C-alpha cells in the first residue's frame, strides 16, 4: 500500500531538514543558526522582538539561538547585538 502524499511530503521535508542540518554541522553551524541569519539578513536592523515575529517563533527562543551564536568559536562573530534604548527588564532588576 502506498503512503498518502501528505505523509510522503512530511517525511521528505524531515529528511531534507536533517540532511541540511548535518551539512551545516560540518561547518560549525546549524539549521536554526542559518534560519536566524537568513531572516536577519533579509531585513537588517530588526529588533529581536521583530525578528522573532518574522520567524514565527517566541522571543525567548530567538534569544537562545542568538546566545549560542555569541558563544566562543566556531560560532563567534556571526551576530552583533545593538542596544536600542533602555532594557526595561534589566533596568527593573537594577532597581530592586
GUVOKOL-390669 format. One record per residue (C-alpha): residue in one letter; x, z, y. Coordinates in steps of 0.05 Angstrom, whole numbers, padded with zeros to 5 digits, always signed. Layout:
AXZY ...
//
This chain:
X+00000+00000+00000 X+00027-00020+00068 X+00036+00033+00123 X-00011+00026+00183 X+00020-00009+00243 X+00017+00055+00286 X+00057+00093+00235 X+00108+00037+00228 X+00117+00037+00304 X+00125+00113+00306 X+00177+00112+00250 X+00214+00053+00283 X+00215+00088+00350 X+00242+00152+00319 X+00297+00113+00284 X+00317+00076+00347 X+00319+00141+00387 X+00362+00175+00333 X+00410+00115+00330 X+00416+00111+00406 X+00428+00187+00410 X+00482+00181+00355 X+00517+00124+00392 X+00516+00163+00457 X+00542+00224+00420 X+00606+00186+00404 X+00617+00182+00479 X+00602+00255+00493 X+00532+00243+00517 X+00461+00246+00490 X+00394+00211+00498 X+00369+00268+00542 X+00430+00261+00588 X+00421+00186+00591 X+00347+00194+00609 X+00363+00242+00666 X+00419+00199+00694 X+00378+00136+00688 X+00318+00168+00724 X+00363+00197+00778 X+00397+00130+00788 X+00330+00094+00795 X+00312+00138+00855 X+00373+00171+00886 X+00362+00233+00927 X+00303+00263+00890 X+00297+00338+00886 X+00298+00369+00817 X+00223+00380+00821 X+00211+00307+00839 X+00258+00282+00785 X+00224+00326+00732 X+00156+00298+00754 X+00181+00226+00749 X+00207+00240+00679 X+00142+00275+00659 X+00179+00339+00639 X+00176+00410+00665 X+00225+00432+00718 X+00258+00485+00673 X+00271+00432+00620 X+00306+00388+00672 X+00346+00448+00696 X+00372+00459+00624 X+00393+00386+00620 X+00428+00390+00688 X+00462+00455+00670 X+00490+00422+00607 X+00517+00365+00650 X+00552+00416+00695 X+00589+00446+00635 X+00663+00431+00622 X+00684+00363+00591 X+00662+00317+00564 X+00600+00324+00608 X+00634+00347+00672 X+00626+00302+00732 X+00561+00268+00711 X+00519+00304+00764 X+00525+00335+00832 X+00473+00381+00860 X+00460+00387+00934 X+00421+00445+00963 X+00365+00420+01009 X+00346+00485+01040 X+00332+00557+01022 X+00324+00572+00949 X+00263+00616+00951 X+00273+00645+00881 X+00346+00661+00894 X+00331+00688+00964 X+00276+00733+00935 X+00326+00762+00885 X+00375+00777+00941 X+00322+00815+00980 X+00308+00863+00922 
//
